[in-house]
Amino acid sequence: MKTISSRDNPLYKELKHLTSSSQARRKAGRSVLDGVHLCESYLQFVGQPVLCAVGESAQHHPEVAALVARYESGGASCLLLPDALYKALSQVENGIDVLFVVDTPRPAPEPVLNRAAVLLDNLQDPGNLGSILRSAAAAGIGAIFCSAGTASAWSPKVLRAGMGAHFLLTIHEGVDLPALVASARIPVLATSSHATQTLYQTDLKSPVAWLFGHEGQGVSEELLALATHQLAIPHLGAVESLNVAASAAICFFEQVRQGLG
């Protein structure tokens, strides 16, 4: 491993810039994976990262040592940082000090919606977004389309909430959702508390695209009008609506249940 001990080291400065600035990550086309689980998932499902950095106290941790060995088997050297320098990079409390810098995927556009997908309209909360990505991957849905107003899918908070799901999905950002929905070749289903048709009355045995919206305002009226069906999720008790990530999980796994029948 290559040791860096000074905050003035140019490579450390670059790394600090990437970990602290979303603008720097966008400009560089890079994302930061912080923690053992994300790094292991990346190696398993994608391949070698651009860079690996480890905190000094973590270098002999068995999982970290295995990650470093796999990374350095390609001929690169992992960066070893004093704990204080590593902590200045990390947003994870009480984690194991290892991170990867990776190229942010930029998949080719899919102008026609013809496979199982999730469409996210102006979703704001990183935790909700990461949870939806995790549920989608677990339910075997492969494509995600995010509007320009949706939180950045590759931000550190969304990556942590996704728990490696990103690497099983094709994630499109900045998508013109109305145009995509208008050209869809599969049903587009939106949840709405005002719908008369329920989720459990709907045939989900064929591929569909699920449409979810802003945590407070829901799916825009324009997109609701374009959706093939609007569905309600029945619930008991004096609760007006469900959290969007919970709603998404219920929908995905009702589709899984029907597919197993």
Phi and psi in degrees as GROMACS dihedral restraints (atoms count N, CA, C in turn):
[ dihedral_restraints ]
;  ai    aj    ak    al  type     phi  dphi    fc
    3     4     5     6     1   -98.6    20    10
    4     5     6     7     1   122.3    20    10
    6     7     8     9     1   -88.9    20    10
    7     8     9    10     1   132.0    20    10
    9    10    11    12     1  -118.8    20    10
   10    11    12    13     1   124.0    20    10
   12    13    14    15     1  -118.3    20    10
   13    14    15    16     1    -4.3    20    10
   15    16    17    18     1  -117.8    20    10
   16    17    18    19     1   138.2    20    10
   18    19    20    21     1   -66.6    20    10
   19    20    21    22     1   -17.8    20    10
   21    22    23    24     1   -87.9    20    10
   22    23    24    25     1    -3.8    20    10
   24    25    26    27     1   -60.5    20    10
   25    26    27    28     1   129.9    20    10
   27    28    29    30     1   -57.8    20    10
   28    29    30    31     1   -38.1    20    10
   30    31    32    33     1   -68.4    20    10
   31    32    33    34     1   -38.8    20    10
   33    34    35    36     1   -65.6    20    10
   34    35    36    37     1   -41.6    20    10
   36    37    38    39     1   -59.7    20    10
   37    38    39    40     1   -42.0    20    10
   39    40    41    42     1   -63.3    20    10
   40    41    42    43     1   -42.0    20    10
   42    43    44    45     1   -64.9    20    10
   43    44    45    46     1   -41.5    20    10
   45    46    47    48     1   -62.1    20    10
   46    47    48    49     1   -40.3    20    10
   48    49    50    51     1   -62.7    20    10
   49    50    51    52     1   -43.5    20    10
   51    52    53    54     1   -66.4    20    10
   52    53    54    55     1   -40.6    20    10
   54    55    56    57     1   -75.3    20    10
   55    56    57    58     1   -20.9    20    10
   57    58    59    60     1  -107.1    20    10
   58    59    60    61     1   -10.2    20    10
   60    61    62    63     1  -131.8    20    10
   61    62    63    64     1   116.8    20    10
   63    64    65    66     1   -64.4    20    10
   64    65    66    67     1   -34.4    20    10
   66    67    68    69     1   -64.3    20    10
   67    68    69    70     1   -40.7    20    10
   69    70    71    72     1   -64.8    20    10
   70    71    72    73     1   -39.3    20    10
   72    73    74    75     1   -65.6    20    10
   73    74    75    76     1   -43.4    20    10
   75    76    77    78     1   -61.9    20    10
   76    77    78    79     1   -45.3    20    10
   78    79    80    81     1   -62.5    20    10
   79    80    81    82     1   -39.4    20    10
   81    82    83    84     1   -82.8    20    10
   82    83    84    85     1   -15.3    20    10
   84    85    86    87     1    68.7    20    10
   85    86    87    88     1    34.4    20    10
   87    88    89    90     1  -125.1    20    10
   88    89    90    91     1   155.4    20    10
   90    91    92    93     1  -129.0    20    10
   91    92    93    94     1   158.1    20    10
   93    94    95    96     1  -116.3    20    10
   94    95    96    97     1   125.1    20    10
   96    97    98    99     1  -106.3    20    10
   97    98    99   100     1   116.5    20    10
   99   100   101   102     1  -112.2    20    10
  100   101   102   103     1   117.6    20    10
  102   103   104   105     1   114.6    20    10
  103   104   105   106     1   156.8    20    10
  105   106   107   108     1   -61.5    20    10
  106   107   108   109     1   -46.1    20    10
  108   109   110   111     1   -62.0    20    10
  109   110   111   112     1   -46.6    20    10
  111   112   113   114     1   -63.5    20    10
  112   113   114   115     1   -41.5    20    10
  114   115   116   117     1   -65.8    20    10
  115   116   117   118     1   -42.8    20    10
  117   118   119   120     1   -62.6    20    10
  118   119   120   121     1   -41.5    20    10
  120   121   122   123     1   -63.9    20    10
  121   122   123   124     1   -39.8    20    10
  123   124   125   126     1   -63.5    20    10
  124   125   126   127     1   -45.8    20    10
  126   127   128   129     1   -61.9    20    10
  127   128   129   130     1   -37.6    20    10
  129   130   131   132     1   -70.6    20    10
  130   131   132   133     1   -43.6    20    10
  132   133   134   135     1  -103.9    20    10
  133   134   135   136     1   -19.3    20    10
  135   136   137   138     1  -118.6    20    10
  136   137   138   139     1   -59.8    20    10
  138   139   140   141     1   144.1    20    10
  139   140   141   142     1  -148.9    20    10
  141   142   143   144     1   -77.6    20    10
  142   143   144   145     1   136.2    20    10
  144   145   146   147     1   -78.2    20    10
  145   146   147   148     1   172.7    20    10
  147   148   149   150     1   -73.4    20    10
  148   149   150   151     1   -38.2    20    10
  150   151   152   153     1  -152.7    20    10
  151   152   153   154     1   148.6    20    10
  153   154   155   156     1  -127.1    20    10
  154   155   156   157     1   134.9    20    10
  156   157   158   159     1  -131.9    20    10
  157   158   159   160     1   141.5    20    10
  159   160   161   162     1  -132.9    20    10
  160   161   162   163     1   140.0    20    10
  162   163   164   165     1   -76.6    20    10
  163   164   165   166     1   147.1    20    10
  165   166   167   168     1   -56.3    20    10
  166   167   168   169     1   -42.7    20    10
  168   169   170   171     1   -70.2    20    10
  169   170   171   172     1   -18.9    20    10
  171   172   173   174     1   -95.2    20    10
  172   173   174   175     1    -6.2    20    10
  174   175   176   177     1   -63.2    20    10
  175   176   177   178     1   -26.7    20    10
  177   178   179   180     1   -99.1    20    10
  178   179   180   181     1     1.9    20    10
  180   181   182   183     1   -61.4    20    10
  181   182   183   184     1   132.5    20    10
  183   184   185   186     1   -54.4    20    10
  184   185   186   187     1   -42.7    20    10
  186   187   188   189     1   -69.5    20    10
  187   188   189   190     1   -38.0    20    10
  189   190   191   192     1   -67.5    20    10
  190   191   192   193     1   -43.2    20    10
  192   193   194   195     1   -59.6    20    10
  193   194   195   196     1   -38.4    20    10
  195   196   197   198     1   -67.1    20    10
  196   197   198   199     1   -40.9    20    10
  198   199   200   201     1   -62.4    20    10
  199   200   201   202     1   -45.9    20    10
  201   202   203   204     1   -61.9    20    10
  202   203   204   205     1   -42.7    20    10
  204   205   206   207     1   -61.2    20    10
  205   206   207   208     1   -42.3    20    10
  207   208   209   210     1   -66.4    20    10
  208   209   210   211     1   -40.0    20    10
  210   211   212   213     1   -66.4    20    10
  211   212   213   214     1   -46.0    20    10
  213   214   215   216     1   -77.4    20    10
  214   215   216   217     1   -11.0    20    10
  216   217   218   219     1   -65.1    20    10
  217   218   219   220     1   -19.6    20    10
  219   220   221   222     1   -87.0    20    10
  220   221   222   223     1     2.5    20    10
  222   223   224   225     1    99.7    20    10
  223   224   225   226     1    -5.1    20    10
  225   226   227   228     1   -89.2    20    10
  226   227   228   229     1   162.0    20    10
  228   229   230   231     1  -111.1    20    10
  229   230   231   232     1   131.0    20    10
  231   232   233   234     1   -75.3    20    10
  232   233   234   235     1   147.6    20    10
  234   235   236   237     1   -87.4    20    10
  235   236   237   238     1   130.3    20    10
  237   238   239   240     1  -105.9    20    10
  238   239   240   241     1   122.0    20    10
  240   241   242   243     1  -117.7    20    10
  241   242   243   244     1   141.2    20    10
  243   244   245   246     1   -55.7    20    10
  244   245   246   247     1   149.6    20    10
  246   247   248   249     1   -54.7    20    10
  247   248   249   250     1   -39.1    20    10
  249   250   251   252     1   -64.0    20    10
  250   251   252   253     1   -39.0    20    10
  252   253   254   255     1   -70.0    20    10
  253   254   255   256     1   -38.7    20    10
  255   256   257   258     1   -66.1    20    10
  256   257   258   259     1   -43.9    20    10
  258   259   260   261     1   -60.0    20    10
  259   260   261   262     1   -29.0    20    10
  261   262   263   264     1   -70.5    20    10
  262   263   264   265     1   -16.7    20    10
  264   265   266   267     1   -93.4    20    10
  265   266   267   268     1   -30.3    20    10
  267   268   269   270     1   -91.0    20    10
  268   269   270   271     1   143.5    20    10
  270   271   272   273     1  -103.3    20    10
  271   272   273   274     1     5.5    20    10
  273   274   275   276     1   -98.2    20    10
  274   275   276   277     1   124.9    20    10
  276   277   278   279     1   -90.3    20    10
  277   278   279   280     1   136.0    20    10
  279   280   281   282     1    59.9    20    10
  280   281   282   283     1    31.8    20    10
  282   283   284   285     1   -96.3    20    10
  283   284   285   286     1  -178.8    20    10
  285   286   287   288     1   -96.8    20    10
  286   287   288   289     1   127.2    20    10
  288   289   290   291     1   -79.4    20    10
  289   290   291   292     1    82.7    20    10
  291   292   293   294     1  -145.3    20    10
  292   293   294   295     1   139.2    20    10
  294   295   296   297     1  -143.1    20    10
  295   296   297   298     1   153.4    20    10
  297   298   299   300     1  -115.8    20    10
  298   299   300   301     1   145.8    20    10
  300   301   302   303     1  -105.3    20    10
  301   302   303   304     1   129.0    20    10
  303   304   305   306     1  -131.3    20    10
  304   305   306   307     1   159.0    20    10
  306   307   308   309     1   -72.4    20    10
  307   308   309   310     1   128.9    20    10
  309   310   311   312     1   -71.6    20    10
  310   311   312   313     1   124.6    20    10
  312   313   314   315     1   -60.8    20    10
  313   314   315   316     1   140.4    20    10
  315   316   317   318     1  -130.5    20    10
  316   317   318   319     1    81.4    20    10
  318   319   320   321     1   -67.9    20    10
  319   320   321   322     1   154.0    20    10
  321   322   323   324     1   -64.2    20    10
  322   323   324   325     1   145.1    20    10
  324   325   326   327     1   -59.8    20    10
  325   326   327   328     1   148.7    20    10
  327   328   329   330     1  -117.0    20    10
  328   329   330   331     1    91.6    20    10
  330   331   332   333     1   -68.2    20    10
  331   332   333   334     1   -20.0    20    10
  333   334   335   336     1  -118.2    20    10
  334   335   336   337     1   130.4    20    10
  336   337   338   339     1   -89.0    20    10
  337   338   339   340     1   104.5    20    10
  339   340   341   342     1  -136.5    20    10
  340   341   342   343     1    17.6    20    10
  342   343   344   345     1  -142.2    20    10
  343   344   345   346     1   161.4    20    10
  345   346   347   348     1   -52.6    20    10
  346   347   348   349     1   132.4    20    10
  348   349   350   351     1  -155.7    20    10
  349   350   351   352     1   167.2    20    10
  351   352   353   354     1  -123.5    20    10
  352   353   354   355     1   131.1    20    10
  354   355   356   357     1  -112.6    20    10
  355   356   357   358     1   127.5    20    10
  357   358   359   360     1  -120.0    20    10
  358   359   360   361     1   116.0    20    10
  360   361   362   363     1  -103.7    20    10
  361   362   363   364     1   101.2    20    10
  363   364   365   366     1    62.2    20    10
  364   365   366   367     1    32.9    20    10
  366   367   368   369     1   -70.1    20    10
  367   368   369   370     1   130.5    20    10
  369   370   371   372     1  -104.6    20    10
  370   371   372   373     1   -34.7    20    10
  372   373   374   375     1   -85.5    20    10
  373   374   375   376     1   123.3    20    10
  375   376   377   378     1   -59.0    20    10
  376   377   378   379     1   -36.8    20    10
  378   379   380   381     1   -65.2    20    10
  379   380   381   382     1   -41.9    20    10
  381   382   383   384     1   -63.0    20    10
  382   383   384   385     1   -44.0    20    10
  384   385   386   387     1   -62.4    20    10
  385   386   387   388     1   -47.6    20    10
  387   388   389   390     1   -62.1    20    10
  388   389   390   391     1   -39.5    20    10
  390   391   392   393     1   -64.3    20    10
  391   392   393   394     1   -41.0    20    10
  393   394   395   396     1   -64.8    20    10
  394   395   396   397     1   -41.3    20    10
  396   397   398   399     1   -61.7    20    10
  397   398   399   400     1   -41.5    20    10
  399   400   401   402     1   -64.2    20    10
  400   401   402   403     1   -43.8    20    10
  402   403   404   405     1   -66.8    20    10
  403   404   405   406     1   -39.9    20    10
  405   406   407   408     1   -61.3    20    10
  406   407   408   409     1   -46.1    20    10
  408   409   410   411     1   -62.7    20    10
  409   410   411   412     1   -40.5    20    10
  411   412   413   414     1   -66.7    20    10
  412   413   414   415     1   -27.8    20    10
  414   415   416   417     1   -91.2    20    10
  415   416   417   418     1     2.6    20    10
  417   418   419   420     1    81.3    20    10
  418   419   420   421     1    18.0    20    10
  420   421   422   423     1   -89.4    20    10
  421   422   423   424     1   129.0    20    10
  423   424   425   426     1  -102.3    20    10
  424   425   426   427     1   -17.4    20    10
  426   427   428   429     1  -120.3    20    10
  427   428   429   430     1   135.7    20    10
  429   430   431   432     1  -125.0    20    10
  430   431   432   433     1   132.0    20    10
  432   433   434   435     1  -123.6    20    10
  433   434   435   436     1   117.7    20    10
  435   436   437   438     1  -111.0    20    10
  436   437   438   439     1   134.7    20    10
  438   439   440   441     1   -70.2    20    10
  439   440   441   442     1   166.8    20    10
  441   442   443   444     1   -61.8    20    10
  442   443   444   445     1   -26.9    20    10
  444   445   446   447     1   -86.7    20    10
  445   446   447   448     1    -0.1    20    10
  447   448   449   450     1   -81.5    20    10
  448   449   450   451     1   148.9    20    10
  450   451   452   453     1   -54.6    20    10
  451   452   453   454     1   150.8    20    10
  453   454   455   456     1   -64.2    20    10
  454   455   456   457     1   120.9    20    10
  456   457   458   459     1   -66.2    20    10
  457   458   459   460     1   -24.7    20    10
  459   460   461   462     1  -103.7    20    10
  460   461   462   463     1    17.9    20    10
  462   463   464   465     1   -71.4    20    10
  463   464   465   466     1   155.2    20    10
  465   466   467   468     1   -55.4    20    10
  466   467   468   469     1   -39.8    20    10
  468   469   470   471     1   -67.2    20    10
  469   470   471   472     1   -40.6    20    10
  471   472   473   474     1   -69.2    20    10
  472   473   474   475     1   -39.8    20    10
  474   475   476   477     1   -60.0    20    10
  475   476   477   478     1   -43.1    20    10
  477   478   479   480     1   -66.0    20    10
  478   479   480   481     1   -41.6    20    10
  480   481   482   483     1   -68.4    20    10
  481   482   483   484     1   -30.1    20    10
  483   484   485   486     1   -75.1    20    10
  484   485   486   487     1   -21.6    20    10
  486   487   488   489     1    54.7    20    10
  487   488   489   490     1    38.5    20    10
  489   490   491   492     1    95.8    20    10
  490   491   492   493     1    -5.2    20    10
  492   493   494   495     1   -62.4    20    10
  493   494   495   496     1   -30.9    20    10
  495   496   497   498     1   -50.8    20    10
  496   497   498   499     1   -35.5    20    10
  498   499   500   501     1   -81.4    20    10
  499   500   501   502     1    -2.3    20    10
  501   502   503   504     1  -108.3    20    10
  502   503   504   505     1     2.3    20    10
  504   505   506   507     1  -123.7    20    10
  505   506   507   508     1   156.3    20    10
  507   508   509   510     1  -103.0    20    10
  508   509   510   511     1   113.4    20    10
  510   511   512   513     1  -110.3    20    10
  511   512   513   514     1   117.3    20    10
  513   514   515   516     1  -104.1    20    10
  514   515   516   517     1   131.9    20    10
  516   517   518   519     1  -117.5    20    10
  517   518   519   520     1   158.2    20    10
  519   520   521   522     1    66.5    20    10
  520   521   522   523     1    33.6    20    10
  522   523   524   525     1   -85.7    20    10
  523   524   525   526     1   141.5    20    10
  525   526   527   528     1   -79.6    20    10
  526   527   528   529     1    90.3    20    10
  528   529   530   531     1   -64.3    20    10
  529   530   531   532     1   -41.4    20    10
  531   532   533   534     1   -56.9    20    10
  532   533   534   535     1   -42.6    20    10
  534   535   536   537     1   -66.1    20    10
  535   536   537   538     1   -39.4    20    10
  537   538   539   540     1   -65.3    20    10
  538   539   540   541     1   -45.7    20    10
  540   541   542   543     1   -65.3    20    10
  541   542   543   544     1   -39.5    20    10
  543   544   545   546     1   -62.7    20    10
  544   545   546   547     1   -29.0    20    10
  546   547   548   549     1   -98.4    20    10
  547   548   549   550     1     6.1    20    10
  549   550   551   552     1   -62.7    20    10
  550   551   552   553     1   140.3    20    10
  552   553   554   555     1  -105.6    20    10
  553   554   555   556     1     6.0    20    10
  555   556   557   558     1  -129.7    20    10
  556   557   558   559     1   160.3    20    10
  558   559   560   561     1   -61.8    20    10
  559   560   561   562     1   141.4    20    10
  561   562   563   564     1  -111.1    20    10
  562   563   564   565     1   119.9    20    10
  564   565   566   567     1  -113.0    20    10
  565   566   567   568     1   126.5    20    10
  567   568   569   570     1  -117.2    20    10
  568   569   570   571     1   138.9    20    10
  570   571   572   573     1   -85.9    20    10
  571   572   573   574     1   140.4    20    10
  573   574   575   576     1  -151.6    20    10
  574   575   576   577     1   133.8    20    10
  576   577   578   579     1   -69.4    20    10
  577   578   579   580     1   -13.1    20    10
  579   580   581   582     1   -96.2    20    10
  580   581   582   583     1    -1.9    20    10
  582   583   584   585     1   -72.9    20    10
  583   584   585   586     1   150.9    20    10
  585   586   587   588     1   -93.7    20    10
  586   587   588   589     1   -28.0    20    10
  588   589   590   591     1   -83.2    20    10
  589   590   591   592     1   134.5    20    10
  591   592   593   594     1   -98.7    20    10
  592   593   594   595     1   162.0    20    10
  594   595   596   597     1   -54.8    20    10
  595   596   597   598     1   -40.8    20    10
  597   598   599   600     1   -80.4    20    10
  598   599   600   601     1    -6.0    20    10
  600   601   602   603     1   -96.2    20    10
  601   602   603   604     1     3.3    20    10
  603   604   605   606     1  -106.7    20    10
  604   605   606   607     1   135.6    20    10
  606   607   608   609     1   -78.6    20    10
  607   608   609   610     1   115.5    20    10
  609   610   611   612     1  -116.6    20    10
  610   611   612   613     1    25.5    20    10
  612   613   614   615     1   -81.2    20    10
  613   614   615   616     1   -11.0    20    10
  615   616   617   618     1  -112.5    20    10
  616   617   618   619     1   161.7    20    10
  618   619   620   621     1   -59.0    20    10
  619   620   621   622     1   138.9    20    10
  621   622   623   624     1  -136.9    20    10
  622   623   624   625     1   165.6    20    10
  624   625   626   627     1  -111.5    20    10
  625   626   627   628     1   126.8    20    10
  627   628   629   630     1   -93.6    20    10
  628   629   630   631     1   134.1    20    10
  630   631   632   633     1  -118.0    20    10
  631   632   633   634     1   120.7    20    10
  633   634   635   636     1  -128.3    20    10
  634   635   636   637     1   153.4    20    10
  636   637   638   639     1  -127.2    20    10
  637   638   639   640     1  -164.0    20    10
  639   640   641   642     1   -54.3    20    10
  640   641   642   643     1   143.3    20    10
  642   643   644   645     1   -57.7    20    10
  643   644   645   646     1   -35.7    20    10
  645   646   647   648     1   -98.9    20    10
  646   647   648   649     1   -40.6    20    10
  648   649   650   651     1   -95.1    20    10
  649   650   651   652     1   -15.2    20    10
  651   652   653   654     1    74.7    20    10
  652   653   654   655     1  -161.3    20    10
  654   655   656   657     1   -73.1    20    10
  655   656   657   658     1   141.7    20    10
  657   658   659   660     1   -62.7    20    10
  658   659   660   661     1   153.7    20    10
  660   661   662   663     1   -60.2    20    10
  661   662   663   664     1   -36.1    20    10
  663   664   665   666     1   -61.5    20    10
  664   665   666   667     1   -45.3    20    10
  666   667   668   669     1   -72.7    20    10
  667   668   669   670     1   -38.1    20    10
  669   670   671   672     1   -58.1    20    10
  670   671   672   673     1   -39.0    20    10
  672   673   674   675     1   -67.8    20    10
  673   674   675   676     1   -27.4    20    10
  675   676   677   678     1   -86.5    20    10
  676   677   678   679     1   -18.9    20    10
  678   679   680   681     1   -63.8    20    10
  679   680   681   682     1   147.3    20    10
  681   682   683   684     1   -67.5    20    10
  682   683   684   685     1   -43.5    20    10
  684   685   686   687     1  -140.6    20    10
  685   686   687   688     1   147.5    20    10
  687   688   689   690     1  -110.0    20    10
  688   689   690   691     1   130.3    20    10
  690   691   692   693     1  -122.7    20    10
  691   692   693   694     1   143.9    20    10
  693   694   695   696     1  -104.2    20    10
  694   695   696   697     1   145.6    20    10
  696   697   698   699     1  -101.6    20    10
  697   698   699   700     1   110.5    20    10
  699   700   701   702     1   -62.4    20    10
  700   701   702   703     1   138.2    20    10
  702   703   704   705     1  -149.4    20    10
  703   704   705   706     1   155.9    20    10
  705   706   707   708     1  -100.1    20    10
  706   707   708   709     1   160.8    20    10
  708   709   710   711     1    89.5    20    10
  709   710   711   712     1   164.7    20    10
  711   712   713   714     1   -85.9    20    10
  712   713   714   715     1    59.4    20    10
  714   715   716   717     1  -116.8    20    10
  715   716   717   718     1   125.2    20    10
  717   718   719   720     1   -68.1    20    10
  718   719   720   721     1   -41.2    20    10
  720   721   722   723     1  -156.5    20    10
  721   722   723   724     1   167.8    20    10
  723   724   725   726     1   -99.8    20    10
  724   725   726   727     1   155.8    20    10
  726   727   728   729     1   -56.6    20    10
  727   728   729   730     1   142.1    20    10
  729   730   731   732     1   -62.7    20    10
  730   731   732   733     1   -36.4    20    10
  732   733   734   735     1   -68.6    20    10
  733   734   735   736     1   -37.1    20    10
  735   736   737   738     1   -66.6    20    10
  736   737   738   739     1   -42.1    20    10
  738   739   740   741     1   -59.5    20    10
  739   740   741   742     1   -44.2    20    10
  741   742   743   744     1   -62.1    20    10
  742   743   744   745     1   -45.4    20    10
  744   745   746   747     1   -61.1    20    10
  745   746   747   748     1   -41.4    20    10
  747   748   749   750     1   -60.9    20    10
  748   749   750   751     1   -45.1    20    10
  750   751   752   753     1   -64.1    20    10
  751   752   753   754     1   -46.7    20    10
  753   754   755   756     1   -60.5    20    10
  754   755   756   757     1   -43.0    20    10
  756   757   758   759     1   -86.0    20    10
  757   758   759   760     1   -15.7    20    10
  759   760   761   762     1   -68.9    20    10
  760   761   762   763     1   -37.3    20    10
  762   763   764   765     1   -66.2    20    10
  763   764   765   766     1   -41.2    20    10
  765   766   767   768     1   -61.1    20    10
  766   767   768   769     1   -44.5    20    10
  768   769   770   771     1   -60.1    20    10
  769   770   771   772     1   -45.8    20    10
  771   772   773   774     1   -64.5    20    10
  772   773   774   775     1   -35.1    20    10
  774   775   776   777     1   -69.6    20    10
  775   776   777   778     1   -22.9    20    10
  777   778   779   780     1   -86.7    20    10
  778   779   780   781     1   -12.1    20    10
